[in-house]
Amino acid sequence: MQESSKMLVIGNQTVYFKSSEEMNEIQDGTIDIIITSPPYNRGKHYSSDSKAE
């Protein structure tokens, strides 16, 4: 396993921890999955008593 501050390589898989705007090293057609964590529903307030059933 190779590790740096911006990527993690395990076998033939690479996980990048940076903005997609800074990923010029990735070639077109080589991405299988993208996992993001943007601030969805920012500013949306939910009631504290609602439950998912």
N, C-alpha and C positions, 0 to 999 in steps of 0.2 A: 504494500500500500504506500503510495506517494502522497504527501500532503503539503500544501502551501496555504498561505492566507486567503487565496482566491479560488482554489480548486482542490479536489480530492479525487485521486485515481485509484480504483479498485479493479484489478483485472483489465478488461478492455472498456470499462465504463468510466466516464469523467463527470464529476459533479462540480459545477461552477457556482461560486458565491459572489456574484457581482451583477451590475446592471447589464441588460441585454444590449445597451448602446455601446458597451465597451468589449464586445466579444467578436472582434474581427478575425480571430484565429479559427473560428468555427466555419467550416465549409458548407455551402448550400447543400441541402438534401441529406445532412448527417444527423439530424435531431429526431429522436424517437418520442420523447416526452418532455414537457416543460411543466415545472411546478413553481407557482408564484405565490407571493403573500402580500399583495397590495392592500391598502386600507379600504376594503370593500365596506359599503354602508357607513362611511364616515359621517358622523353627525346625526345618524339615525338613532333615536331613542326607543327602546323597547320597554314595555312594562315589566316590572320585576316579578309579577305573579304568573306570567305566561309559561306554559309547559308544553314541550313537544310530546305528543302521544302517538 
